[in-house]
């Protein structure tokens, strides 16, 4: 008799719950729909957590870090190439020189010209291509973006070494 009452009470509870859901405008999803939804949700979580590592540790960078402290005045006529946004020029400093790129009115990017694929070869300099967006290693044919030095074409696996920049509207400081 006890088992029979438990079944009846469970049925009443289920019926009451369904009535509450029905009158509130909600309906229970069938079991297979819940299972399918849960399966899709779990796959989304798994795939979103399997991202490729995009940030590299600067301390293990193949291009050695050299101390630089350059002060320049971009508004000076000799720096006319970087007076407009997306302007760039080669400057002395670093190991093989620096590519200075004007990213916005207030932001500059300073990129070491030493290739991250052949860091010990002085001939493996990085040059700006004619599209003014891509940087190319003269020996390995590796390519990087001028915006941030990220790799766009192998064999290089490391981004180019960046130097810190600060600009106050008149004075540009490049340092590490």
C-alpha positions as CSV (number, residue, x, y, z in Angstrom):
1,X,0.0,0.0,0.0
2,X,2.9,2.4,0.8
3,X,4.4,2.1,-2.7
4,X,1.0,2.7,-4.2
5,X,0.6,6.0,-2.2
6,X,4.1,7.1,-3.3
7,X,3.3,6.6,-6.9
8,X,0.0,8.5,-6.6
9,X,1.7,11.3,-4.7
10,X,4.4,11.5,-7.3
11,X,1.8,11.7,-10.0
12,X,-0.1,14.4,-8.2
13,X,3.1,16.4,-7.7
14,X,4.0,16.0,-11.4
15,X,0.5,17.1,-12.4
16,X,0.6,20.1,-10.1
17,X,4.0,21.1,-11.4
18,X,2.8,20.7,-15.0
19,X,-0.3,22.8,-14.3
20,X,1.8,25.5,-12.8
21,X,4.0,25.5,-15.9
22,X,1.0,25.4,-18.2
23,X,-0.7,28.3,-16.6
24,X,2.5,30.3,-16.4
25,X,2.9,29.9,-20.2
26,X,5.9,27.5,-19.8
27,X,5.9,24.0,-21.1
28,X,8.4,21.2,-20.2
29,X,10.7,20.3,-23.1
30,X,10.7,16.6,-24.0
31,X,13.6,14.6,-22.6
32,X,15.4,14.2,-25.9
33,X,15.3,18.0,-26.5
34,X,16.9,18.6,-23.1
35,X,19.5,16.0,-23.8
36,X,20.3,17.5,-27.2
37,X,20.5,21.1,-25.8
38,X,22.8,20.0,-23.1
39,X,25.0,18.1,-25.6
40,X,25.3,21.2,-27.8
41,X,26.0,23.5,-24.8
42,X,28.8,21.2,-23.6
43,X,30.4,21.1,-27.0
44,X,30.3,24.9,-27.2
45,X,32.0,25.1,-23.8
46,X,34.7,22.6,-24.8
47,X,35.5,24.2,-28.2
48,X,35.5,27.7,-26.8
49,X,38.0,26.7,-24.1
50,X,40.4,25.1,-26.7
51,X,41.8,28.3,-28.1
52,X,45.3,28.5,-29.5
53,X,47.8,30.3,-27.4
54,X,48.1,33.7,-28.9
55,X,50.3,35.5,-26.5
56,X,54.0,34.5,-26.4
57,X,56.3,34.9,-23.4
58,X,58.6,37.9,-24.2
59,X,61.4,36.5,-21.9
60,X,61.8,33.5,-24.3
61,X,61.8,35.7,-27.4
62,X,64.6,34.6,-29.9
63,X,65.6,38.3,-30.6
64,X,67.6,39.5,-27.6
65,X,66.5,42.5,-25.7
66,X,68.8,45.5,-26.0
67,X,68.4,48.7,-23.9
68,X,67.1,51.6,-26.0
69,X,66.0,55.0,-25.0
70,X,65.2,57.2,-28.0
71,X,63.5,60.6,-27.8
72,X,62.2,62.2,-31.0
73,X,59.8,64.9,-32.1
74,X,57.4,63.6,-34.8
75,X,56.2,67.1,-35.6
76,X,59.7,68.0,-36.8
77,X,59.8,68.2,-40.6
78,X,62.6,65.6,-40.8
79,X,60.0,63.0,-39.5
80,X,57.3,64.0,-42.1
81,X,56.8,60.3,-43.0
82,X,55.2,59.6,-39.6
83,X,53.2,62.8,-39.3
84,X,50.1,61.1,-40.8
85,X,48.3,58.0,-39.6
86,X,49.7,54.8,-41.2
87,X,53.0,56.5,-41.9
88,X,56.2,54.6,-41.2
89,X,60.0,55.1,-41.4
90,X,63.2,53.3,-40.5
91,X,65.2,54.8,-37.6
92,X,68.5,53.8,-36.0
93,X,68.4,51.9,-32.8
94,X,67.9,48.4,-31.5
95,X,69.9,45.6,-33.1
96,X,69.3,46.0,-36.9
97,X,67.3,49.2,-36.7
98,X,63.7,50.1,-35.8
99,X,60.5,50.4,-37.9
100,X,58.4,53.3,-36.5
101,X,54.7,53.2,-37.5
102,X,52.0,55.7,-36.6
103,X,49.0,53.7,-35.6
104,X,46.7,56.6,-34.7
105,X,47.0,60.3,-33.9
106,X,48.2,59.4,-30.4
107,X,49.8,56.0,-30.8
108,X,53.0,54.8,-32.4
109,X,54.5,51.3,-32.8
110,X,58.2,50.6,-32.7
111,X,59.3,47.3,-34.1
112,X,62.8,45.7,-34.1
113,X,64.0,45.0,-37.7
114,X,65.7,41.8,-36.6
115,X,63.9,38.7,-38.0
116,X,62.5,36.4,-35.3
117,X,63.3,33.5,-37.5
118,X,67.0,34.2,-38.0
119,X,67.8,36.4,-35.0
120,X,71.6,35.8,-35.3
121,X,71.9,36.6,-39.0
122,X,72.5,40.4,-39.5
123,X,71.4,40.0,-43.1
124,X,68.0,38.8,-42.1
125,X,66.5,42.3,-41.8
126,X,62.8,43.0,-41.9
127,X,61.6,45.5,-44.6
128,X,58.2,47.1,-45.2
129,X,56.5,45.8,-48.3
130,X,55.0,48.0,-51.0
131,X,51.5,47.5,-49.5
132,X,52.6,49.4,-46.4
133,X,51.0,46.8,-44.1
134,X,53.3,43.8,-44.4
135,X,56.8,43.3,-43.1
136,X,59.0,40.8,-44.8
137,X,62.2,39.0,-43.8
138,X,64.7,39.3,-46.7
139,X,66.1,35.7,-46.3
140,X,63.3,33.4,-44.9
141,X,60.4,35.2,-46.6
142,X,58.5,35.3,-43.3
143,X,55.9,38.0,-43.0
144,X,54.4,40.1,-40.2
145,X,51.8,42.8,-39.8
146,X,53.2,46.3,-39.3
147,X,50.4,47.1,-36.8
148,X,51.7,44.8,-34.0
149,X,54.4,42.5,-35.5
150,X,52.3,39.4,-35.5
151,X,53.2,36.6,-37.9
152,X,51.2,36.3,-41.1
153,X,53.3,33.8,-43.1
154,X,55.6,31.0,-41.9
155,X,58.3,29.9,-41.3
156,X,58.6,32.4,-38.5
157,X,56.6,31.4,-35.4
158,X,57.4,34.4,-33.2
159,X,56.1,37.9,-33.5
160,X,58.7,40.7,-34.0
161,X,60.1,42.3,-30.9
162,X,58.2,45.5,-30.0
163,X,59.6,48.4,-28.0
164,X,57.5,50.5,-25.7
165,X,56.4,54.0,-27.0
166,X,54.9,57.0,-25.2
167,X,53.7,60.1,-27.0
168,X,52.5,63.3,-25.3
169,X,51.5,65.2,-28.5
170,X,55.0,66.6,-29.0
171,X,57.6,64.2,-27.7
172,X,57.9,60.5,-28.6
173,X,59.9,58.2,-26.4
174,X,60.9,54.7,-27.5
175,X,62.3,52.5,-24.8
176,X,62.2,49.0,-23.3
